Amino acid sequence: MWPVTKRGEAVNLRVTRIPSRPKEMSPQEIRRIRRALKASQPLFATYLNVSTNAVRSWEQGTRRPRQAALKLLVIARKNDLDWVI
């Protein structure tokens, strides 16, 4: 039974938890994930919807992945190839 306001309207008190931001990854960790997927840099870039240059820069440590790409990297690390197919 839902709580009711003074007007008799039902109130939904469901709480939605927002996931925490993914933690930074080292260039070696990003390379390890890509190699575990047996993907070239261009193919890995396609999986993540980023440029090949971005993947190369992440693996060299000159740039860091943004939050959306980090989230996909975390998923890839947890699930290996299942998310790609």
VENPESUL-V697252 format. One record per run of one state. SS is the DSSP state (H for helix, E for strand, L for the rest). FROM is the first residue (numbers start at 1). TO is the last residue. If there is no record, write none. Layout:
SS & FROM & TO
SS & FROM & TO
//
This chain:
L & 1 & 2
E & 3 & 4
L & 5 & 9
E & 10 & 11
L & 12 & 26
H & 27 & 36
L & 37 & 40
H & 41 & 48
L & 49 & 51
H & 52 & 60
L & 61 & 66
H & 67 & 83
L & 84 & 85
//
